[in-house]
Amino acid sequence: MKVSRYRMAWLVCGSTWFFASLMLPLETRAGARTVARDTEQTEASAIAAGLDFERQSRWAEAIEIYEKSSTQWPENSQLQYGLRRSKVHLSVERRYSDRSFGEMLMTLNQNDALTYLDEVLLKIRKHYVDSVSSTSLVAHGTESLYLALNNPKFLDKNAPNATPDSLNRVRRTLRDQYWNRPVTSQQHARQTVLEICDLAERELQVSSTPVILEYVFGCCNSLDDYSSYLTPSRLDDLYNNIEGEFVGIGIEMKAEIGHGMLLMNVLSESPAEEGGARIGDWIVAVDGIDCRQMSTEEAAALLQGSPNSPVKLRLHDPENDEERDAALVRRAVKVKSIPTAKIVDQTSGIGYIRMTGFQKNTSNELDAALLDLNRQGMQALIWDLRGNPGGLLPAAVEVLDRFLEEGVIVSTKGRTSDQDWTYSAQRPGTWKVPLVLLVDGDSASASEIVAGAIRDHQRGTIVGRKTYGKWSVQSILPCRSKSGLRLTTAKFYSPNGQNYGKIGVEPDLPVTLEENQTAAYRGRRREKLDDDLDVKTGVDVLRKQLARR
């Protein structure tokens, strides 16, 4: 089946990052600095280090060490469950740091909260790419509640007077009597959750709503890593990401306890850039409030604000060991899909485009960039998708259509027929210049649609490192109270019918970066491509191709 390349649906292909008064980063994949350098780590020391982070409620750092160690020792069940446990705790912490969760979901009464649960269970059964039993969905909600009853943020909010004995008693009951209790229907699921609500109220004086909400959010833990229930603010952030515009200061940051918020990215033409913030700086205070011991979500709450409102950052420059203040004003910021488009080899006419996401306006940005490079004498192109986490499926189709004359671009297959589509190239408007595609382990989803199509059509040379391996499509299903469900509804396949989920696309020319080398899109020198090994390799490939013409 062939469909128009302009068909637009909320099909999100990326491991989504969020924009609000800042940009929250992707779930971290690289190990924390203290973890990455521990080359002599054993299984036992990895478990001990992860548990130590957990005891300090440093969930993100626990996740990093468990992820790295699980890759090294995939059969170790303690590492696997430590990773799962830490992810659930981080999700709980994020919820309780989210203002919209408190204002719009925690205020629900019992009946309304149960209606939310019914809605989520129904949407999962109807739309999720794989069949999931009611028993599994409810069991994962029970697990989420079990862990929440050992989470400081949840307890501070919902059970401030609960004793250790009573908490242990309830958790033991959940584990022994409810963990995998068979659930045969939606009504049976509701009845089971109500029994647990009665238990929590009787033993801990915890009201029904937070208990039910753990089931609303927790049942998604039985799905893949890309499916989740979205609070109203997270849903808004996702839509803003898709639209490519948000109100804020224009940063991507990551917390490291004791240091503050590390600036992973500073958007061009944003308040942060104009105020002197640079990649690699640390935010150590917001409006005079020290944030060195905060989580990313806690600091994000300080940075949120209305348009034209001021915010003052205290920044630490680690290179010079200096601190400085930046007075910023929040405003609408446009997120560019293509922050860099330039000629990198004037003699050969080799152009370079860095694409950081696939948004609604990405194809228009690409058209403008290609025309500008063509006016400058472009004869060949390096297309940089390193670090690109994905975005909209139709956007990926549209940009690929600029380079493929005919044939299948990508196909999708879901549990229901309305998720089965085949997207094909249109001959008009095709650019035929020699092409090099740069990818790495953070090139995911929509970026991998591009890599798969370039590979199968033999349209260019792929340079870099193996891609992330996310070959599924998420749909955004609106729910009550302006919340939503991000749900994997299909898998996508390359033109030759390959799905590289959890495998990734291997480059034609692998490039190994040494520890002291940094890809061009990372760090303070991201626009300086002269010493970028991937770019140098791409230039060499294209020079040879042009010389043979």
C-alpha positions in Angstrom: 0.0 0.0 0.0 1.4 3.4 -1.0 0.5 6.5 1.0 1.2 10.1 0.5 4.4 11.4 2.0 2.4 14.2 3.6 0.2 11.9 5.7 0.5 13.3 9.2 -0.3 11.4 12.4 1.2 11.5 15.8 3.6 8.8 15.1 6.6 9.5 17.3 9.7 7.5 16.3 12.2 8.9 18.8 13.3 8.2 22.3 11.6 11.5 23.1 13.3 14.3 24.9 11.2 17.1 26.5 11.0 20.9 26.2 9.5 23.1 28.8 11.4 26.0 30.4 14.4 23.8 29.5 15.1 20.7 27.6 15.2 17.5 29.6 17.7 15.0 28.1 17.2 11.5 26.8 17.4 8.7 29.4 21.2 8.6 29.8 23.0 5.9 27.9 26.6 6.7 28.6 27.9 5.7 32.0 28.4 8.3 34.8 31.9 9.7 35.0 32.6 7.7 38.1 31.3 4.6 36.5 32.9 4.9 33.0 36.4 5.1 34.4 36.1 2.0 36.5 37.7 -0.5 34.1 38.4 -3.1 36.8 34.8 -3.4 38.0 33.5 -6.8 38.9 29.9 -8.0 39.1 29.9 -7.7 42.8 31.3 -4.2 42.9 28.8 -3.1 40.2 25.9 -4.4 42.3 27.4 -2.7 45.4 27.9 0.6 43.6 24.3 0.5 42.2 22.9 -0.3 45.7 24.9 2.6 47.2 23.4 5.0 44.7 19.9 3.6 45.4 20.4 4.2 49.2 21.1 7.8 48.4 18.0 8.1 46.1 20.4 8.8 43.2 18.3 6.9 40.8 19.7 8.2 37.5 23.3 7.3 38.6 22.1 3.9 39.7 20.5 3.4 36.3 23.7 4.3 34.5 25.8 1.8 36.4 23.2 -1.0 36.1 22.9 -0.4 32.4 26.6 -0.5 31.8 27.1 -3.5 34.0 24.0 -5.4 32.5 25.6 -5.0 29.1 28.8 -6.6 30.4 27.0 -9.3 32.5 23.6 -9.8 30.8 22.8 -13.0 32.7 23.1 -11.4 36.2 19.6 -11.1 37.5 20.6 -8.8 40.4 21.9 -6.2 37.9 18.8 -6.6 35.7 16.4 -6.1 38.6 18.5 -3.3 40.0 18.1 -1.5 36.7 14.3 -2.1 36.7 13.9 -1.1 40.3 15.9 2.1 39.8 13.9 3.0 36.7 10.6 2.7 38.6 11.9 4.8 41.4 13.1 7.5 39.0 9.6 7.5 37.4 8.0 7.9 40.8 10.4 10.8 41.7 9.7 12.5 38.4 5.9 12.3 38.9 6.1 13.8 42.3 8.4 16.6 41.0 5.9 17.4 38.3 3.5 20.3 39.2 0.9 19.1 36.7 0.8 15.7 38.3 0.0 17.2 41.7 -2.5 19.8 40.5 -4.4 17.7 37.9 -4.0 14.1 38.8 -3.5 13.9 42.5 -6.6 15.9 43.1 -8.8 13.2 41.5 -11.3 11.4 43.6 -11.4 7.6 43.8 -14.0 7.1 41.1 -12.2 9.4 38.6 -8.9 7.8 39.3 -10.4 4.4 38.6 -11.8 5.7 35.4 -8.3 6.8 34.3 -7.1 3.3 35.1 -9.9 1.7 33.0 -9.1 4.0 30.1 -5.4 3.1 30.2 -6.0 -0.6 30.4 -8.5 -0.4 27.5 -6.1 1.7 25.2 -3.2 -0.7 25.9 -5.3 -3.8 25.0 -6.6 -2.1 21.9 -3.6 -0.4 20.5 -0.3 -1.8 21.9 1.8 -3.6 19.3 1.8 -6.8 21.3 -0.9 -8.6 23.3 -0.5 -8.1 27.1 -2.6 -9.9 29.7 -4.6 -8.1 32.4 -2.6 -10.1 34.9 0.7 -8.7 33.7 -0.6 -5.1 33.6 -2.0 -5.2 37.1 1.1 -7.1 38.4 3.3 -4.3 37.2 1.1 -1.7 38.9 1.5 -3.7 42.1 5.2 -3.7 41.6 5.2 0.1 41.1 3.2 0.6 44.4 5.5 -1.9 46.2 8.5 0.2 45.2 6.8 3.5 45.8 6.2 2.5 49.4 10.0 2.6 49.8 10.4 5.8 47.9 11.1 9.0 50.0 9.1 11.3 47.7 6.1 9.1 47.6 6.1 8.5 51.4 6.7 12.2 52.3 3.7 13.1 50.2 1.3 10.3 51.0 2.4 8.4 54.1 4.3 10.8 56.4 3.2 9.0 59.6 3.6 5.4 58.4 6.0 3.3 60.6 8.7 1.0 59.2 6.8 -1.9 60.5 3.5 -1.0 58.9 5.3 -0.3 55.6 7.0 -3.6 55.7 3.8 -5.4 56.5 1.9 -3.8 53.5 4.8 -4.5 51.1 5.0 -8.1 52.3 1.3 -8.5 51.6 1.6 -7.0 48.2 4.5 -9.4 47.4 3.0 -12.5 48.8 -0.7 -12.1 48.0 -1.0 -9.8 45.0 2.3 -9.9 43.0 1.1 -12.2 40.2 -2.5 -12.8 41.2 -4.5 -13.8 38.1 -6.7 -11.1 36.7 -9.4 -12.2 34.3 -11.1 -9.0 33.2 -11.2 -5.3 33.5 -13.8 -5.5 36.3 -11.5 -8.0 38.1 -8.6 -5.6 37.7 -10.7 -2.8 39.3 -11.7 -5.0 42.1 -8.1 -6.0 42.8 -6.9 -2.4 42.9 -9.8 -1.5 45.3 -8.7 -4.3 47.7 -5.2 -2.8 47.7 -6.6 0.7 48.2 -8.4 -0.6 51.3 -5.2 -2.2 52.6 -3.2 1.0 52.1 -5.8 3.1 53.8 -6.3 0.8 56.7 -2.6 0.1 57.4 -0.9 3.4 56.2 -3.6 6.0 56.0 -2.8 6.4 52.3 -5.7 7.7 50.3 -7.0 5.8 47.2 -5.8 8.2 44.6 -2.0 7.9 44.8 -2.5 4.1 45.0 -4.6 4.0 41.9 -2.2 6.3 40.1 0.7 3.9 40.7 -1.4 1.4 38.8 -2.1 3.9 36.0 1.6 4.6 35.5 2.9 1.3 36.6 1.0 -0.9 34.2 3.0 0.7 31.4 6.1 -0.9 33.0 4.9 -4.2 31.5 5.3 -2.7 28.0 8.5 -1.7 26.2 10.9 1.1 27.3 9.2 3.6 24.9 5.7 3.4 26.2 4.6 5.5 29.2 1.7 7.4 30.7 2.3 11.2 30.3 1.4 13.8 32.8 -0.2 17.0 31.4 3.1 18.9 31.4 5.0 16.0 29.8 2.3 15.7 27.1 2.6 19.5 26.4 6.4 19.2 26.2 6.1 16.4 23.7 3.8 18.4 21.5 6.1 21.4 21.8 9.0 19.1 20.8 7.1 18.0 17.7 6.1 21.5 16.8 9.7 22.7 17.4 8.8 25.6 19.6 8.5 26.1 23.4 8.7 28.8 26.0 11.8 28.8 28.2 15.5 29.5 28.2 16.7 26.8 25.7 18.9 24.3 27.4 19.3 20.6 27.7 20.7 19.6 31.1 21.5 16.6 33.3 21.9 16.5 37.1 25.0 15.2 38.8 24.6 15.3 42.5 27.2 17.5 44.1 28.0 19.4 40.9 24.6 20.8 39.8 23.0 20.7 36.3 25.4 20.0 33.5 24.5 21.8 30.3 24.5 19.2 27.6 23.1 21.6 24.9 22.4 25.3 24.5 20.1 26.2 21.7 21.2 28.8 19.2 19.4 32.1 19.4 18.0 31.2 22.8 18.0 33.2 26.1 20.6 30.9 27.5 23.0 31.4 24.6 22.4 35.1 24.6 23.1 35.2 28.3 26.5 33.5 27.9 25.6 29.9 29.0 27.8 27.4 27.2 27.8 23.6 26.8 29.9 22.1 29.6 28.9 24.8 32.2 27.2 23.8 35.4 24.1 25.5 36.8 24.8 25.6 40.5 21.9 27.9 41.6 18.6 29.2 40.2 17.3 32.5 41.5 19.7 32.1 44.5 18.5 28.6 45.3 21.4 26.1 45.4 20.6 23.2 43.0 23.8 21.1 43.4 21.9 18.4 45.4 18.8 18.5 43.2 17.5 16.0 40.7 17.0 17.2 37.1 13.2 17.4 37.7 13.6 19.5 40.9 15.8 22.0 39.1 13.5 22.0 36.1 10.7 23.1 38.4 12.8 26.1 39.4 13.4 27.0 35.8 9.8 26.8 34.6 8.0 30.1 34.2 5.7 32.2 32.1 6.8 34.2 29.0 8.8 37.4 29.7 9.5 36.4 33.3 13.1 36.7 34.5 15.3 34.0 35.9 18.9 34.3 37.2 21.4 31.4 36.9 24.6 30.9 38.7 27.0 29.1 36.3 30.2 27.4 37.0 32.9 27.1 34.3 34.9 23.9 35.0 37.6 24.8 32.6 38.6 28.0 34.3 37.1 27.1 37.7 35.1 30.3 37.7 31.5 31.2 38.6 29.4 33.9 36.9 25.8 35.0 36.9 23.5 35.0 33.9 20.3 37.1 34.0 17.8 35.6 31.4 14.2 36.3 30.3 12.0 33.3 29.3 10.5 33.6 25.9 9.4 31.5 22.9 12.3 29.6 21.5 12.4 27.9 18.1 14.1 24.6 18.0 16.0 24.1 14.7 16.3 20.7 13.2 19.4 21.8 11.3 21.6 24.0 13.4 24.6 23.6 11.0 24.8 23.7 7.2 28.1 24.6 5.7 30.7 23.8 3.0 33.5 21.8 4.7 35.7 21.4 1.6 35.6 24.3 -0.7 37.9 22.7 -3.3 35.7 19.6 -3.8 32.4 21.3 -3.0 31.6 19.0 0.0 28.6 20.2 2.0 27.8 19.3 5.6 24.4 19.2 7.3 23.8 18.4 11.0 20.3 17.3 11.7 19.3 17.0 15.4 15.7 15.9 15.2 12.8 15.1 12.9 10.0 17.7 13.5 7.1 19.0 11.5 9.3 21.7 9.8 12.4 19.6 9.3 11.8 19.0 5.5 11.4 22.7 5.0 14.6 23.4 6.9 16.4 20.7 4.8 15.1 22.3 1.5 16.5 25.7 2.5 19.8 24.2 3.6 20.3 22.2 0.4 19.4 25.2 -1.8 21.9 27.4 0.1 24.7 24.8 -0.1 23.9 24.3 -3.8 24.4 28.1 -4.4 27.8 27.7 -2.7 28.8 25.0 -5.1 27.9 21.8 -3.3 28.9 18.7 -5.3 28.5 16.1 -2.5 27.0 16.0 1.0 27.8 14.7 4.5 24.5 14.2 6.4 25.2 14.1 10.2 22.6 12.2 12.2 24.9 11.4 15.2 23.1 12.0 18.5 19.8 12.4 16.7 17.2 10.5 18.7 14.4 10.6 16.1 11.1 12.3 16.0 8.2 12.1 13.6 7.9 9.3 11.1 6.4 11.4 8.3 9.3 13.9 8.8 11.8 11.0 8.2 9.9 9.9 5.1 9.9 13.5 3.8 13.6 14.1 4.2 14.5 10.7 2.7 12.3 11.5 -0.3 14.8 14.3 -1.1 17.5 11.7 -1.8 15.6 8.7 -3.1 14.1 8.7 -6.6 11.8 5.7 -6.2 11.0 2.6 -4.2 10.0 1.9 -0.7 11.4 4.2 2.0 10.0 2.4 5.1 7.0 0.2 6.1 5.3 -0.2 9.4 3.4 -3.2 10.8 1.2 -3.1 13.9 -1.2 -5.3 15.7 -4.1 -3.7 13.9 -4.4 -3.0 10.2 -4.6 0.7 10.5 -0.9 0.6 11.6 0.2 -1.1 8.4 1.7 1.4 6.0 4.2 1.5 3.2 5.9 4.8 2.3 7.4 5.2 -1.1 9.7 7.8 -2.7 8.4 10.4 -5.2 10.8 11.2 -8.1 10.3 15.0 -8.3 12.6 17.1 -6.2 15.3 14.4 -5.7 18.9 15.4 -5.0 21.4 13.1 -6.7 24.6 14.3 -5.1 27.0 11.7 -3.6 26.1 11.1 0.0 27.8 10.1 3.3 25.6 9.5 6.3 27.2 9.9 9.8 25.6 7.8 12.7 26.5 6.6 16.1 25.0 4.8 19.1 22.7 7.7 19.9 21.3 7.8 16.4 17.8 6.3 17.0 14.5 5.5 15.5 13.8 8.0 12.7 17.5 8.4 12.2 17.6 4.6 11.7 14.8 4.8 9.2 17.2 7.0 7.2 20.2 4.6 7.7 18.1 1.6 6.7 16.9 3.2 3.5 20.3 4.6 2.6 21.8 1.1 3.1 19.1 -0.9 1.2 19.0 1.5 -1.7 22.8 1.8 -1.8 22.3 5.5 -1.9 25.3 6.5 0.1 28.1 5.4 2.5 27.3 5.1 6.2 30.2 6.2 8.5 30.6 6.1 12.2 29.3 3.6 14.8 26.4 1.2 15.1 23.0 2.9 15.6 20.9 2.6 18.8 18.5 -0.1 17.7 15.1 1.4 18.2 12.8 0.2 15.4 9.3 0.9 16.7 6.7 3.6 16.3 4.9 5.3 19.2 1.5 6.9 18.9 0.3 9.6 21.2 -3.2 8.8 22.6 -4.8 11.7 24.5 -6.4 10.8 27.8 -8.4 12.7 30.4 -7.3 15.8 32.2 -5.0 16.7 29.3 -2.7 13.7 30.1 -1.8 11.1 27.5 -0.4 7.7 26.7 2.6 7.3 24.6 2.2 3.8 23.2 4.2 1.6 20.8 1.7 0.7 18.2 3.9 -0.6 15.3 7.4 -1.7 14.3 9.1 -0.3 11.2 11.1 -2.1 8.6 13.7 -1.1 6.1 13.0 -1.2 2.3 14.3 -4.8 2.3 12.0 -5.8 5.1 14.6 -5.7 7.9 13.9 -4.7 11.5 17.0 -3.8 13.5 15.3 -3.5 16.9 17.9 -4.0 19.7 20.5 -4.6 16.9 21.1 -1.3 15.2 22.5 -0.6 11.7 26.2 -1.2 11.3 28.1 1.5 9.4 29.8 0.7 6.1 33.0 2.3 7.4 33.3 1.9 11.2 35.2 4.7 12.9 36.5 4.1 16.4 36.9 7.2 18.6 39.5 7.2 21.3 38.5 8.3 24.8 40.0 11.7 24.4 38.2 12.3 21.1 34.8 13.9 21.0 32.2 13.7 18.2 31.5 17.1 16.6 28.0 17.4 17.9 29.1 17.1 21.5 31.0 19.5 23.8 32.0 23.1 23.5 33.6 22.7 20.1 30.7 21.1 18.4 30.8 23.5 15.4 34.5 23.0 14.7 34.7 20.0 12.3 38.3 20.2 11.2 39.5 17.6 13.7 36.4 15.5 13.7 37.4 11.9 12.7 34.0 11.0 11.3 33.8 14.1 9.2 37.3 13.6 7.9 36.5 10.0 6.9 33.3 11.2 5.1 35.3 13.9 3.3 37.9 11.3 2.1 35.1 9.0 0.8 33.4 11.8 -1.1 36.7 13.1 -2.6 37.4 9.7 -4.0 33.9 9.4 -5.4 34.1 12.8 -7.0 37.5 12.1 -8.5 36.1 9.1 -10.3 33.4 11.1 -12.0 
